[in-house]
Amino acid sequence: MYICLNRVTAGGGLPFEKFVELAASSGFPGADVEMGYGAARGASAIRDLFASKKLRYGGWGLPFDWRGDQAKQEEGLRGLAAQAKIAGELGIDSCATWLMPSSKLPLIENWLFHVARLKPAAKILADNGSRLGLEFIGPYHARRQAPHEFIFTPGQMLELADAIGPNAGLLVDVFHVYTSGTTFEHLAQIPAKKIVLVHLNDAPAGAVTSLKDSNRRLPGDGVIDLSAFMAALEKAGYTGPVSLEVFNDELKKVSGQEAAQRAWAACKKALPQYTA
């Protein structure tokens, strides 16, 4: 496993080339990928950019609003096909998206909606050698945001993934593992092929039911046993990118360079065995 810089943590407003440069100059061994950059310029543009900075590839996200207007879905899928082709050429199989844990729709209707919208995307990714990671969202407030609770644990999400396609699996965010009440022992039992991407961060102290999705900590600044989390992933057989995604107001107040440097320093202190 190797830790990658995520734009949420630092460099969110930078052009992609500058974001990659920021990740490298701050010490990160990898950076998340903007596949639209490759679709516009060719796979070699991303390959050369990352090679020049000696960085490894992180994950990437579905490039269209699959939850939105049905009339726009075909256009979105065409854009995905162009990006999936680039990802396939680069050998990057870690595409992902997130699912809200509550909805205005009753459970079965919402389940069928997600299958209908995500199955075509999963098929396009499969045709290009990529997987689709589905991120479960754990915080209690998000589960109560709409009238009907939906999926918020990895076990439930794997059931939905099976209905979407054989290449569908999980985006495992440690904050959501913690807030959903999932044990690391359970996480360690998930087949490696079903873990598409991982997000790293930490949670502040306090009752788990009171934690907000938008308030997270850098590794080591919170209460989650991150060494145990990484050990569970190792036991599961996961060897891919671990994207450092930290929603934190304090980081937003400093420059991108300072935020990235703080982030990498926190990773090195909290997880020395994965940052040497």
N, C-alpha and C positions, 0 to 999 in steps of 0.2 A: 504494500500500500504506500501511497505517496500523497502528500498534502498539496492541494492546489488553491490558488487565490480565486475567490469569487468576487464579482463586481459589487455585490451588496456590502462586502466588508471594506473594500477600498477600490477607488478608480472607477466608480460607476459612471461618471460622466466623460471619461476619457475615450478618444478614438481607440479602436481595438489594438492597433500597433503600440500605442502608449500604455495601454493596460497590460499587455504582455511584457513590455519593457519594465513596468512597475513591479510586476510579479518577480521577474528575474533579479532586478536590482535590490529587492528586499529580501532575497534569499529563498523564495519558494521554489521547489523543484518542478512545479507544474502550474498551469493556469487553465481556467475554464475557457471553452472555445465558442467563438461567435461564428457559427457555420454560414451565416449569410455573407460574411466576408469572403469565404471560400467560394460560395455560389457565384459571387460577382467577379472574382478574380482567378478562380481555379484552385484546385487542391494544392498545387505547388506553392501558392502564395502563403497558405497556412503552414505547410511543411517547412518552407524556407524560413519563415518568421520564427517558428518555434525552435528550429535547429540553430538559428543564429544566436538565440538566447539560451540554448542548451536546456530547454524546458520540455516537460512531458505534457501530453494532452489531458485536460480534464473533461468534464461533461458538457452537454449542450441541451438546450430546451426546445420543445416544440415551437415552431416559429409563427404560429397563427392562433387566433382565438377560437379554439374548437368548441367553446361553450356558447358562442354567439350565434348570429343569424345563420340559419340553415342554408340560405342562398349563397353565402360566402364560403361555404365549406369546400367546394370543389377548387376554388381559387387557392385556398389555404393548403389543400392537399397537393396541388401542383407545386407550390413553393416548397413544401416539405420534401417532395420527390427530388427537387433540384439539390436541396441541402443534404438529403440522405445519400445521394450519389457521391457527393464530396466526402462525407463521413466514411462511406464505404471505401473510397480510394485511400483514405488516411488510416483506416483500420480503427476508427473510433466508434464503438458500439453503444455508448452510454448517453442516449437521449432520454429526457425525463420531463414530467409535468406534475402538477399538484392537483389534489382533489379536495374540495371543501367537505368537512365532516357534518354539515347540516344543509338542509335544502327546503324550499317551499314545496317540493315534490315528495309524495310518499315514497317509502323505501324502494318498492319494486319499480315504480315509474322512474325513479332516479337511477336505479341500477341499469334499466334498459336504455335510458338516455346515454349513460356513460359508455355502455357497450356499443351503441349505434355510432356515437361520435368518435370513439377511440379505436375501434376495430380497424377501420380503413387506414388510419395513421400507423397502427402497428404492422399492418400488411406491407405498407410502403417501406417501413424500416426493415422488416424481415427480408424483403426483396433485395435490400442493399447491405445485408449482413449486420444490421443493428438491432438493438433491443430497446424497449420502451419501459422506463422506470416510472412507477406510479407512487407519488409521495402521499402517505397518510399524514393527516394533520391532527395532533393530539390534544392541544389545550382545551380545557373545559369550556371557556367562553366561546370558542369557535363552534363547539358542538351544540351550543344553545343559541347560536346566532339566528337560526331559522327554525321553523316549527318542527321539522322532521330530522332526527339524527341520522347520519349516514356513516360511512366507514371511517374509523379512526385508529385501527390497529393493523399491524402487519399481517396477521392471520386472515382478517377479513379482506384486506386488500389483495392478498394472493388468490382468494376465491374469485374476485373480480378480474384479476389479471388472467386467470385461466379462461374466463369467458371472452376476454378480449383477443387473446392470441398466445401461441406457445412461446413467443419471444417477449412477452410482457412479464414484468416483475416489479421490483420495488426500488424506489429511492428511499433510503433509510437515513433520516435525519435524527441525530441523537437527542435533540430537544423534543421531538415528537415521540421517540421511543420512551423517554422519561415521563412526559406528560400524559401519555396514553396508558401508563402503568405496565408496559411490557417489560419483562425481565430480560437481562442479557443472556440468561440461560436459554430462553426461548429464541432469542435472536441467533444464537450460535447453531441452532438446529435448522435454520433456513438454508436450502441448497444454494451454493455459491452462484450458480447460473441464474438464480432468481433475484440476486442483488445486483442491480444495474449501476447504481451510483450511491455515494454516501455523502452526507453533509455533516460537518463538524462545527460545534459551538459549545456553549455551556449555559446553565440555567442559574438564575439568582436564587438565594435562599427564600424560603417561604412555603406556604401550603401549595401543593402541586395544583390544586384546583383554582388557585388565584393567579397563576402565571399567565402572562400575556405573550402572544406569539411575537409581538414586535419588540420585546424587551429581553435581550439575550446578553450573554457575557462571552468574552474571549476565553479560550481554553485555560483552565486553571483558576479563573476568577469566579467560578461558580461552585455548585455542589455536586455535579455529576462526576462519577468515577470514570473518567475518559479512558484510563488505561484498561479498565475492565471492558469498556465498550469496544475498544480496538482489539482486545484479546478475543472477544466474542466473534468479531468479524473474521479474525484470523482462523478461529476454530471452524467457522462456517466455510472457510476456503476462499474468502474474498481477497483479491490482490490488486484491485483497481484504484482509481482516483478517489481521494477524500477531499471534497470541496469545502473550504472554510467559509461558511455563510453566517455572518454575525449581524443581526439587526440591533444596532446600538446607537443611541443618540450622541453619546460622548465621542465615538469615532467619527461621526458626521461633522463634528465641530473642528476637526484638525485636517490638515492637508492629506491628500491621498497617499503621499509618500510616508508621512508620519503614521497614518493609520495602518498601512501595509507593514511597516517596520515593527510597530507595536504588535501587530497580529502574528508575525513570524516569530518574534521574541517570545510571545506567549505560548506558541506551539512548541518551541524548543524547550521551554521550561517545563511545560505540562507533560509533553510526550517526547522526551529525549531519545527514546528507542526508535522513534519513527521519523526523526528529524536530523539524524547524524549525517 
